[in-house]
Structure formats: C-alpha cells, structure tokens
Amino acid sequence: MRPRHVRASHRNSIILMIQLYHHQTADATPSVVAARAVSCRPMSLARRLLLRASRSAWLAGQLRDRAFLRRAVRRFMPGEELPAALGAAVELAALGIGSVLTQLGEQVAARGEAARVRDHYLDVLAQVGARRLPAEISVKLTHLGLDVDRAACLADVQVLARAAADAGSFLWIDMEESRYVDATLELFRSVRSAHERVGVCLQAYLRRTPADLGALLPFAPAIRLVKGAYNEPATMAYPSKRDVDAAYLVLAERLLERVARREARAVFGTHDLALVKRVRERATTLRVAPGSYEVHMLYGIRSPEQRALAREGVPVRVLISYGTHWFPWYMRRLAERPANVWFVVRNLI
Ligand code: FDA
C-alpha cells in the first residue's frame, strides 16, 4: 500500500519532479502540456534539466531505489532481467513484431566490466538463436569499454557481430553523445568491412550527420535513423524540433533512394507518426515497397500504432531495454516528453 503521507526522505525527488513538471504545466491541462511538449519551440527548460539529471550520479543514487520511480519505469521496461525482455519479445513475435534487445548501461570504467557486458550479449544471442526468436541486439560502445580500451572494444564488437550472424540475428550499434560519433563510425566501418549483419544509428539532430551518411553509403550500410536523445550544444545539433524533423526527412529520403537500389537497410527509429507518414509518402514516390524499410519504436510507446503499422505490411521492431542501470536512460525518456513526469508524480502520491 502507498503511504498516505510522502516521507521526508522523498522530499528532494518530489521537489525535482514537481519543478520539472511545473515548467510544463504552470497554466495547462495535461493535454495542453502534451501538445506543448511536441511544439516547435527550441529545447524546453524541462528537457534540458532532465537531460542534465541523466548525467548526475548523485541524483541516480538518490532516486534509483525509490519505489515510485521503479513503478513509473515499468511503463517503458518489461523488467530488469533478461527473461522478462525475452518474454516480451515472444509476445511481440506473436503479433508479427520483431524486437531489438538492449541491456541498459553506458560509460563503464573498467575492462572487466566491459567483458561481462560482451559475455552477457553472447548469452542473449545464444538464447535468441536457440529459440529462433526474431530478435536483434543493440549495444552502446561505452558499455563495451570504448572509453577504457578502444582496441578491446573493437575486438568485442567483432566477436558479437560474428555471434549475431551465427544466431541469425543482427547487431546494432547505438549512437551516444556527439563526442563519441567519430570513434563510433570508425569502429562501425572496421566491423562492417568484415561482417554484414551489423548496423549503426545516426542522429538527425546533428549538423554533421548528412556528411556522415554520405561517407557510410558506399558501404551498403544498415542505418537506424533517429532524432537524437542527448543534450548537445546548438553548434553541434539543431535546437528546434522543426529543424530536426526537416533534417530527418532529407536523410530518410537519401536512405530510401539507396533502399530502392538494394544498397542499404533503412530503419526509421521514431514515434513521430506525422514523420513516419511523410517518410512513407516519400517511399511511395520512390517506388520503395512498404516491406523494404522498417520502423523501430521503443517498448511501451505507441504500442497500438506499432501493431497497426505491422498490419499494414511495414516491418516493425520494438526496442526492449532491461537491466538495473536504467536511471540515465529513463531520464532521457522523460526528456523526450516532459509531460511523462506526470506519470512519475502520479506514482508518488
Ligand atoms: P518526438 O520526440 O518528436 O516524439 C514524437 C511523439 O512520440 C511524441 O509526441 C510522443 O507522442 C511520442 N513520444 C516520443 N518519445 C516519447 C516518450 N519518451 N514517452 C512517451 N511518448 C513519446 N537516440 C540516440 O541518441 N541514440 C540512439 O542510439 C537511439 N536509438 C533509438 C532506437 C530506437 C528504436 C528509437 C525509437 C529511438 C532511439 N533513440 C536513440 C531515441 C531518439 O533519438 C529520440 O530521442 C526518441 O525516439 C524520441 O524522438 P521521436 O523520434 O520519437 O520524436
């Protein structure tokens, strides 16, 4: 049972959540808040604060074990352990929807930790292969020790790419903050030269991404195009949603042109249904069949629309996150839609 009175020890977290929510809600109903969250304004203060919070080890320590936050996180995560994620993948498969599995974690500081992450994913791939699940994996390079030992990280990604191919699966490489983009793309190119079943994420909000895409296209790459989830300076990334969406569409069209020539695997990782509609219209114009490109979304977001797209013949995958290291990742999910803070507050009272 939830306590009638919120304990004093919750005070800091409540204040933070309410302040964040208040920035969005001072004079608005929840539906107005949601509309504002997707408006064309430059990055809101709430989003900026949440992205800052995602980098705070102190805040993670204060909030991680609070029951109200753990309850709220469940909306985006079937559970902290791998069996819960595999169970969700089985349920999605029954609906004709594939999945992408990712263990939460980033920026490990010791080589042994990175090796354990590699071994965990090898186990995931073995289970996916044995159960013939339509599941792929997605990894963060800093979770595999990019900051600690770049050569060992590359070797681990090669091992995972081979195991993914053996399991009939696929390895995706996430894109993290802009300071990692060069290293991520360099590593991707090395792995891609030896393995086919590996792809990388590109972020439309980065001003550099059109050039990065141009450099990757000769490799017949698999690209997951997303808007971008981190707190980047305006010199690096477009601050307004309108500019990010416009950049996304231009990049999507370039990818679709390659798909039309069977020279790329294009994945559109977004919940922006208006954007998905426009991408699909471009695909029709380019005579790219709906089954030739994919839409990937996150677990727990836009689930009815995921099913509708799958029924219309668009291959859909759901990225399922699991693990105990969910705080930074969850803060980024809140930042994407600060009105989500309301769900946290509701779990608190
Ligand atoms: P946008 O933020 O405009 O949202 C469109 C609509 O979707 C909103 O109006 C809302 O209705 C719904 N929505 C979006 N986010 C929501 C949320 N958190 N809760 C509830 N509703 C929400 N980023 C990155 O930097 N590197 C990466 O490797 C990846 N990988 C990745 C894989 C996949 C499969 C997806 C779907 C996303 C990522 N991302 C990512 C995250 C991505 O950059 C972006 O932050 C989110 O997808 C949110 O942006 P949208 O494109 O959904 O649009």
Residues whose N, C-alpha, C, O or C-beta is under 5 A from the ligand:
A	BS01	FDA	V38 D174 M175 C201 V226 K227 G228 A229 Y230 G269 T270 H271 D272 H296 M297 L298 I301 L319 R333 L334 E336 R337
